[in-house]
Each structure stands twice: as C-alpha cells, then as structure tokens.
Amino acid sequence: MSEPTNSTFRPRIFSGIQPSGGLTLGNYLGALKRFAALQGDQAETVYCVVDLHAITVWQDPQVLLSRTREAAAAFMASGVDPAQSILFNQSQVSAHAEMAWLFNTVARVGWMYRMTQFKDKAGKNSENASLGLLAYPALMAADILTYQATAVPVGEDQKQHLELTRDIAAKFNHDYGVNHFPITEPLIEGVATRVMSLRDGSKKMSKSDPSDASRINLTDDADTIAQKIRKARTDADPLPGQMDGLKDRPEARNLVNIYAALADETPDQVLGRFEGQGFGAFKPALAEVAVEAMAPITRKMSEYMADPAQIDAVLADGAERADAIARPILDRTKEIMGLLRTRR
Ligand code: AQP
C-alpha cells in the first residue's frame, strides 16, 4: 500500500476553539484572525466551537451555553463568514464523538500520557483528572479526520496534538490497508503562534489562567486593554533594533510580537521604530494599536450577542452542513473496520 498523499483528498481546512472561558488575544492572533484569512482560498473551511472538549474539565452548564454562543460570536466578529465557511458547535454533530470512540481503539495509551497539555492540565493529581482529559487528543483527531481535513491552522501549543492526529491517521491507514485518512498538515504561521501571558513571559496566554491581568479578553473595553498593557510585566532596558537582541527577554519579545501581529508588520519593522526607547514609550503605542484592532471586534461581538437566536440559527445551519460531510466519512470508517451496517 503506497503512502497516502494529501493530493488524494479534497483540500479542506478544519479548526476549532474551546468555549472553556472568554476568548483571548492569543486565540484571536493564533487562530481566529487566520481562520478568517484562509476563507475563499482553494480549500473549503470548516470551523467549530468545540464544546465537547470544554467539558473535559468541569463547566457550569449555564455558563457553557453562553460561552458557546459567545465563541461563535467571536468567530463571526473576527471575520469568519457563515456563508463562506461552515460554523457550528461540535456537540450538534454526533459523528465527532462516534469517530473519537473508533480512534480510542487505534490510539495507544502511552501516546496520551506523553501529551504535555494533559500533564499541564491534570497537574500532580492526574489520577483524579477526567478520562476525557486524557482521551482529548483522540477527539481532536476525530474532529479533524471526520472531515478528512488536509490542513489545520492552530497555535504552537496544539502542535503535539496535531502530530498525534497524524499518527492516528497513519496507523489506521496502515492497520486496515487503506488510504482513508489524509496526513493532515499543521498550519502554524505568523509571529503570534504563541502569545504569552502579560504577567509571565514563560507561560502561554490562556483563557483559563486564574489571573485576568495575564490576558486580553476579546470582551475587554479600551480602558481595560490599555490598563492591562500598562501593567504588563517588562524590564528596564531599552529596546534593541532587532529581535535577536530580545533572546533573553521573553516579556519584551512577547509585547513586540503582539504589536507586530496586530499591525501586520514584522517584529524587526516594529523595533526599527522603537530602537533605544523604553517601555514608557512602547506600551502606550502598543495600547493604541491593540485598541484600534480589537475595538471593532469587541463591538461586533456584542452586536451578535444581542441576538442569540441569530447565532443559534447560524450554528444550526452549520451543523447540518457539517453533518452532511461527516456522516458518509464516518460510515465508511465503520465499514472499513468491519462494523456491520444494515440501516440505510
Ligand atoms: N496564547 C496563544 N497564542 C497563540 N494561539 C493560541 N491559541 C490558544 N492560546 C494561544 C490557539 O487558539 C486555538 C484554540 O485553542 P483552544 O481554545 O482549543 O484551547 P487552548 O489551546 O488550550 O487555549 P487556551 O486559551 O489555553 O484554553 P484553555 O485555557 O481552556 O486551555 C488553538 O489553535 C490554539 O493553538
């Protein structure tokens, strides 16, 4: 059996975001902004609010409902157009959960224990973590491969899970002697693939970080954004003319990267203008760029959130369209595995 190549498959992009908290600037720059930019290219785009992933850690049911709608609003406010892309929430398309079970039989337990996100999230008390948190990457592989997606735009933190998706696809293809799943390409591009916490340059900006000051939320108003940037941890040194000079200054590097990503410039272009200046000059300029970029998104999000019925209609339509792609691929997967199909 020759190795499958992605040219065997129709170009299709899949990605998702968990409604496990309010979305952040990290989600915007690492994911949402790029999701919007990939529309209308040659590939079909399928985007998902992954609520089944969110419940791998406890979620208040009422809060989860509203965060799911808020995440959908954030997709649309960031430029994901439901006419150009399929936008839905994961739990409405049962093929994801069914495929995840099939992949639980393909993936190996050792693969799951190696995942750094599991180690980080389960912490010292891993015996007490949900089984879902351990199996999370098999569901993520299912999200992607149920659409035979050929490419997945993600931030750097998801790279290891993407590699596991490729391992599952390759093992399935090998074990059953088929070319059924593509070996999905990760699209980890740009200067903001890993936006760091504003309080600690060694930690990723994350929606579930207990410190609200560590992140910029997509719902923060202009004053809050400016205040968080003003208080962001930095150092006392002036800025160099090039990124090489920021190797050992993670907080400074992070703020320059954020500026560059928001302004659609390279970090060296940004530093070219601020060389020799300190954060007293840089932070107000960054706040201005951030407010200018984020204010329209925050405004559109609250407009969408004012009409939850409209969001629900978009998600219902997206779920129908997603199901129409996913169902035949799932059925074929079951057939390949020898699961008897008698209902038509
Ligand atoms: N800090 C980040 N920088 C760049 N990209 C990021 N992403 C998340 N944080 C950053 C990207 O956003 C997409 C959706 O991620 P997710 O919501 O599925 O989960 P996550 O990666 O675990 O994000 P969080 O914010 O850290 O969520 P919690 O706190 O619930 O774990 C992915 O493409 C991710 O790479």
Boltz pocket constraint, residues with backbone or C-beta under 6 A from the ligand:
constraints:
  - pocket:
      binder: B
      contacts: [[A, 16], [A, 17], [A, 18], [A, 19], [A, 20], [A, 21], [A, 24], [A, 26], [A, 27], [A, 29], [A, 30], [A, 31], [A, 153], [A, 154], [A, 155], [A, 156], [A, 157], [A, 158], [A, 192], [A, 193], [A, 194], [A, 195], [A, 196], [A, 204], [A, 205], [A, 206], [A, 207], [A, 208], [A, 209]]
      max_distance: 6.0
